[in-house]
Amino acid sequence: MKEPLVFAYYCSGHGYGHATRVSAFARHLINLDSRMKIHIISSAPKHVFSDSISLGVFYRFAEIDPVVVQPVAYRVDRHKSAEALKSFLARKESLLEQEKRWLLDIQADCVLSDAAFLGCLAANVSGLPSVLVTNFTFDSVYSFLSTKFVDQDDASLGDELSIDNHAPDYPISDEELKPLVQQIYYGYRCADLLVRLPGCIPIPSFSISPSLPAPPWTNQSSNTLLDEVVAHLVQKPTTHALHSSIPFANSHTKKPFARSIIQAPLLVRGISKGPDTVYSPSGRSRFLSSLGVPEYLHNPDETKILIVSFGGQVFQRPTSSRGSSTGHSSPRCRTPQLNSPAGLRQIHDSPRASKIPPCSDALCKMDTPCRCCNALPVIKPEPSPTFDNLCTMLTKTESGFKNNVTRSYLNTLVPSVSDIMLDHAVDDFDTRLLPDSSWIAIVCGVSNWGQNGTDEKPPDRFFVAPKYVYMPDLTAVADVLLGKLGYGTVSECVDSCTPFVYVARPLFVEEHGLKLLLAREGVGIELSRVAYEAGDWASAVEEAWSVGRDMKAEMRRKGRLGVDMNKRDEEGALLAGQVTDWVRTWHDSIAQDGV
């Protein structure tokens, strides 16, 4: 076949994780063969792909997928999401024709997709093989909007802490969703190879079981995965019974291969390379200085760092002074350690704590051993009932309609785009944000402080990350990260052994796979929405640091010595070789059949 290969890489605009892992894999591909041409197509902003674009990857902006509407970073608006999907599907055929012409213009050899179904459809009508590179697909996400689990308002917060004046949550019927979901599902069925990433949930367009709809995958009262679904994820994907191939459209040749699945390593951007990385004392000090952190706070043995990364946030001063406390959350109960696959599902969306044992083989990376020894818990701290002096912390996301299609990329999920206004907070509130005076916080996504032109300053020990800060470096210097449960943040926390305090998205079905990944490979402490919005962070931050500090210290020691710093690149290179070999063999087989 002709050389070099030309890839069209479709990247969903929904969220930080898709963009970061697409950029990471594009970099692995082009490092394998610098002559290779890779075109990234996405509604995510160009700067998110800067590390791969700097190597010669091309970027094209295009609206290629609908959006799951999130009024705040951890809440899903089911009904607006369904309307956005309908609007996108109304334009599907015209978009498909546009992509078909473009693929022919660039003479593409293969379509990669994470996880835009339109890319797989476009490949099929163009007679091209397509590879799905993802840990979940959006047919499952939209199907899960019919779950009977209700994302209830936190009534205890009171009217003054209303987040977004959002409509009450209630399910959409499966009958209404099914014809919409079926169109997405068919697009994924056109894919020929699945590169399944860690943190996965079932991919129903490849594996025959579990099938859609997605809500029956869970216990809908506790919103936890059923035993049989966890068992499916634990199995090696080569054991799964798969759906057959969808033939090429029109008069294109017959597909030469049956569909298959490759289990991938963690696709994640690494820290900046150089003689002095952020793991070296000088590199760490230089990086922190660039963030405005004074030198006396650079020593990791004396100062601990919390990174806050949600996207757009508004921090408002407390609305009343009915009482204050600097105490932590009430004692947490933990379930006994479990070792069966069934035990892996017990991560409940409730105020109770749950200790989760590590996963077994299904979520491991390319046969590499689990990073953590023994079980590392995913814990839900209960919010403290003693705090009456609350403040609102809004994690708003941006979604607007353009050409009758909701903008797919939630800019606020890139920790550098949206505005954050942080009013000066009173001392007792400050002490609930951070465990003690040895901690500082670095907040992402801030462009200005205060509102209406006021010159407010952040609370003591809070700093603002620059607009385009490189998140892997920032995550690596952190002792704990507080944010939304999503692939981008989870993968970078796992890679850097940074404990993660997260606020869950109970209506976004992907989170079940990410919780399993955290249980196996990292430290995850779930902070309830009540506690997050009340500014009651300190207890969960302290818990995460206590559980994960030894693993973090070991990672820093290895980083200073340069041990295993190329591990992700080596794994990525192997995966890139597998995918490119598959594409070449595909085209060679077609050429031989045509002789």
WOCOR-V411950 format. One record per helix or strand of 3 or more residues. SS is the DSSP state (A for helix, B for strand). FROM is the first residue (numbers start at 1). LEN is the number of residues. If there is no record, write none. Layout:
ss:SS from:FROM len:LEN
ss:SS from:FROM len:LEN
This chain:
ss:B from:6 len:6
ss:A from:16 len:17
ss:B from:37 len:6
ss:A from:46 len:8
ss:B from:58 len:4
ss:A from:78 len:13
ss:A from:92 len:15
ss:B from:110 len:5
ss:A from:117 len:10
ss:B from:129 len:6
ss:A from:138 len:9
ss:A from:155 len:3
ss:A from:159 len:3
ss:A from:174 len:16
ss:B from:193 len:4
ss:A from:215 len:3
ss:A from:227 len:8
ss:A from:237 len:3
ss:B from:260 len:4
ss:A from:281 len:10
ss:A from:295 len:3
ss:B from:304 len:6
ss:B from:313 len:3
ss:A from:341 len:5
ss:A from:361 len:3
ss:B from:378 len:4
ss:A from:411 len:3
ss:B from:420 len:3
ss:A from:427 len:7
ss:B from:439 len:5
ss:B from:462 len:3
ss:A from:471 len:7
ss:B from:480 len:5
ss:A from:487 len:10
ss:B from:499 len:5
ss:A from:511 len:11
ss:B from:524 len:4
ss:A from:529 len:5
ss:A from:538 len:24
ss:A from:567 len:28
